[in-house]
Amino acid sequence: MTDGTRPFLVEITGVAGSGKSTLARHLADDSADARIAEFIHTRIPRHLAHMVLSIPRLLPILARNLVMPPRLSWADVKLLVYVAEWDRFLRARAEYRHGLTLFDQGPVYALVRLRAQGKGVTRSAAFTRWWDGALERWAGALAAVVYLDASDPVLLERIDGRAQAHATKGQPEDAARGFLERYRRLFEEALGRLDRAGGPQVVRVDSGATSADRIAADVRAALAGRTVKSEGRP
């Protein structure tokens, strides 16, 4: 999978309730040489350093954000940094240069979420240019993307059964379905851009019709024989 110099990165992504975290845990638990990538936490010094490094690249977006309401939240800004810097962060750490590194809510998810929320700056030309460039860069960094989906009734039942809050909980059915459709449309746009950029293998899975164990086995089979790309975009 990897030559020991660059990470072998696979993103598990998809709409809410599709089973991203469950599949990522299955794949990570099944192998001693697999792990889930760290998510950004600005109280961790090594994360904070990469956040500082990202600021020059994000400055055009951050500046426009100040004058284009509704403004990005702090959580949104962390997603910007995650997309802008996390491939570099992982390459810099030896523990990610072997075996399989999984993203649960990785860069593709982050890019889709930023667009789906519709904050003011995400409708600007500067953000569109950044979004396109970020997808092109990650097309060179990701070995594969596993995209999960299921029927609306299955997804909404799963979301309602969770303890944590979610935007669709307590909403009329039409609004909840509209939320899911907006995310699906943006995922399809992002995956299409990855493909046009000569990007990663995309594995599509209906998680409503198959058990988590079976999905994990199918994904492992799909990834077998894949190797890390010898050249990545800076």
N, C-alpha and C positions, 0 to 999 in steps of 0.2 A: 504493500500500500504506500509506503513512504521510504524515502532514501535517507532519512535521518537529518536532513537539512531544512526541510520545510514541512509544515503540518499537512496532514490529510484531512480536509475539512468537509463535513457533510452536514447540511442544514435540514432539520426536520421542521416543516412549516405547514401552514394550513389555517383554515378558518377556526373560530372559537368552537370548542367542543369536539374537535376532530381527533383528539388523542395524541397531540404532539409530545407532551411531557411523558405520557405513559410509554410511548414507543421509544423515546430517547432513553428512559430508564432501563427498559428491556435490553436495548442494544448495549448500553454501558455496563449493565450487570452481567451480561453474557460473556464478557471477555475481560481478562486482566489488562489487555492492551487497548482499552477504549475508555474514554472519559467524556463528560459533558463540559464544554468550555465555560469558563468563568463569565458571568455577566458583569457589567460595569458597576462598581460601587466607589463613589468618589471619596469615601473615608479610608479606602485602602491606598497607601502611598504609591504603590506601583501603578495603580489605576489612575490616580490623580496626575501623575507625571505625563501619562499619555493624553489625558484630557487637556493639559496645558499645551502639548504639542499640536493638538488638533485646532486650536483657536485660530491661527492664521488662515487655514483652509476654510473655516466656517464663518469668518468675519463678515463676508457679504450677506449671508443669510441672517446672522445674529443682528447686524445693523438694521436690516429691513424689518426684522421682527419687532423692533422697538416702535415702529410707526405703522404697522399693519395688523390691527386687531382682528379677531381675537389672537392674543399672543401665545406663543409656545409656553407650555408649563416646564418646570424643572425636569420632570420625567421625559418630556419631549426633547429637551436639550441633551439629555444623556443619550437618547436614541441617536441623535445627530452625531455625537462623539463616537458612539459605538460603531456606527456605520463608517465614519471617517477614519477610524484609527485601529479597530480591533484586529484586522488582519496583521498589521504591524506588531501589535502587542503580542499576538500568538507566535509570530515568527521569532520574536525576541526571547522567548522562554523555551528552554531546552525540553521541558516536560511535554510540550505539545508537538515535538518534532518526530515522534514515533507513534505507531499505532493509529487508532481512529479517534478523531476529535469531533464531537457532535455539538451542533448548535440547537438548543431548544429556545425558540424565539430569537433567531439569528438575524443577520443583516437583511435578508429578503423580507422577513416579517416586519422588521423595524421600518424599512422603507415603505412598505404597504401601510402600516399603521399611521405613519406620519401623513401620508396622503389621505387616508380614509377619514382622519379627524377633521380635515378641512380648515385648519388654522390659517390665518391671514397670509403669512409669508409663504405657505406651501402652494399658494396660487400665483406666486411671482415667477418671472422668467429666471431669476437667479437660482431659485430652488429647483426649477425644472432642469436647468443645466447641471446642477449639482447631483440631482437624483439620477439623471441619465449617466453621468460620469461614474457615480458610485456603483451602479449596476454593472457597468463595463469592467470596472476594476475587480469587483467581486466575481464576475464571470471567469476571471483568470485565477481566482484564489480558491473557489469551491470545486471540489471533485464531483459532488453530486448534491441534488436537492430532492428530498422526499416530500411530496406534496400530498397532504391528507385532506379528504373531504368526506361528507356523508349527506344523506338527505336532510332537508330542513327539520322534519319532525324529530329525527334522531338527535341532531345537534341541539335543538332547543330543549329537548328532554334532558340531555346531559348538562347543559348550562344551568337549567333550573334546579337540577339535583346537586349542584356544587354548593359548598358552604360559602365560598368567596363571592363578592359582589361582581356583577357584570352589567354592561350597558343595556342588554336586552331583557334582564330580569324585570318582571312586572310591567313590561311594555305590551301594547296590543300586538297581536300576531302579525299584522301587516308591517308594523314598524320593525319587529324583530327579523322578519324575513328580508326586509329592505336592508337592514344592517348586514346580514350575511351576504346578500347579493352584491352590495358595494365592495365588501372585502374580496369576494370571488372575482369580480371584474378587475380589481387592482392586482390581485395575484396573477391572473392570466396575463395582464399587461407586463408585469415584472418578469414572469417566466418567459414570455415571448421575447423580451429584450435580452435576457440572458442567452437565449438560443441564437438570436441574431448576432450576438457578440462572440459566437463560437464557444459558448460557456459549458457549464457542467451537465452531466447526465441528469435528466429529470425522471424520477420514479413516481408515478401517480398511483394512489391507493385509495380505495373506497373503504374507509374504516368502519362504516356502518354494517358491512356485510361479512366481515372477517374478524376473527379473534386477534387480540394483541400478540399472542404467541405466534400465530400464523403470519401476521404482518411482519413481525421481526425476522422470522425465518426467510420470508420472501425478499425482504430488504437486504439481508446478509447475502443472499444468493445473487441479487442484482449488483451488489458492490464487489463481489468476488472478482479478483483479477484486476480491479481498477488500480491505477498507480497515481501518485502525486504528479502534478504537472511540473515539467522541468523548468519552465519559465513562467513567472507570474508578473502581472503588471505592477508597477511601483505604487 
